[in-house]
């Protein structure tokens, strides 16, 4: 009978393969994670970021074929890697700024929470048990017949392939709302009763603000790499979409930190993430509020999706400007107040 210690070994292998493959499919998530988790400078070189996904894949495969002392070596390397991940997650949880780990690329929720710490802690435990199994000369090759070895490898490869395909999101997939698809494809819901704060700390009800003008809300986290990439473009987006749409950054931070965001056009603040949760959007993310009290597009998630969404909103506005007025354009009424 195969040793029970094969289970943590296979768990570590599957997690490494999934993490490595998804990072290779979404290399931007690696850069974002390194920035968000504030990886120490000696380990934050470009070559480290590019090598990490390949290292995870290599370690995952090595666990499946290693025996004897080689398994001890690879199990030790996996343990060190998982301990490093756990240390970065714990440090991020102690920071006042939210962070995103991008542990599995675009798969799942990238936000660092207590669940992330528990998950990484269990992975450390699995790595420890794998190391124990290495000292006890337990391995896939030693405990299974040759035919069964290839069956395990094929099953693991199939599982990873299915997971990647099931969670695949095409970069060119259409976005919701007036910027993509047709009106029949987008079900418009009322704007959630969510509040944000302005720079003075005054509470603002989003549905009331939207009645004055359509608003494109861009949700950002201070420690998020893609958010830092998007931030400097908000002023240009605000000018491009004016006067029909007001662009507002919604930052998960307190109003007292406003000087830390000089490139944002009069940001709003969502210190506890309540508004972001009300729309079910991550960071970076975006949603378009219609002036009629209903959502006019989104939410969308990720840097590429946000940029594509803004471009399509701009294209929609240009088409609406060139075409005769229609009832559908009421969702994007021109701004009449002081912008």
Secondary structure, DSSP 8 states (H G I E B T S, - for coil): ---THHHHHHHHHHHHHHHHHHHHH-HHHHHHHHHHTT--GGG--HHHHHHHHHHHHHHHHHHHH--HHHHHHHHHHHHHHHHHHHHHHHHHHHSSS--B--TTTTSS--B--HHHHHHHHHHHHHHHHHHHHHHTT--HHHHS-HHHHHHHHHHHHHHHHHHHHHT---TT---SGGGSS-GGGS---B----EEE-TT--EEEHHHHHHHSEEEEEEE-TT-HHHHHHHTTHHHHHHHHTTTEEEEEEESS-GGGGGG-TTSSS-EE-TTSHHHHHHT--SSEEEEE-TTSBEEEEEEESHHHHHHHHHHHHHHHHHHHHS---GGGGGG----S--
